Amino acid sequence: MTLPSNDVVNAALTASRALLAIVARSVAGALTSVTLPEVRLLVSLTSQGPQTMAELAAQQKMAPNLVESNIDSLAIPGFVTITGAVDESATRVQITPEGRAIVDEITERRRTELSSILSTLTPAEQQSILTAFELFAEAAGEGPLEDALILGL
């Protein structure tokens, strides 16, 4: 393993801040109707399908009572449906089309901004970015897209 130079680390920090700002802007519009933890739950339900409250709590590393409270808040406007027993291990939660629309809107905002930024680069620069992102994702042990979606990314 070769330690990277400070220049490489600083460039990665700068790029990560730029990407985080894009993520924050893409989620900001949704925060008028849901909280950030609720967005994470909606993203998880979108990518993983219906789950029990216990599965959501484990996946999100949240206390079960917090998951239950957030899910109850999402059910009131109809972003999720809750079925099954009252017991959190048996209660299943499913995203509704209205909930899916929130996730789709966030994803589209992010995609639009990234596309706009990347379109300012030449094709050769875009290829360099593609190669660099692929190498970085592999080095970071990045899993499938669904893993990132769990975090609302």
Protein Blocks (a to p, Z undefined) as FASTA:
>chain_A
ZZddfklmmmmmmmmmmmmmmmmmmmmmmmmmbcfklmmmmmmmmmnopadfklmmmmno
pafklmmmmmmmmmmnopaccedjfblklmccdddfklmmmmmmmmmmmmmmmmmmmmmp
cfklmmmmmmmmmmmmmmnopacfklmmmnoZZ
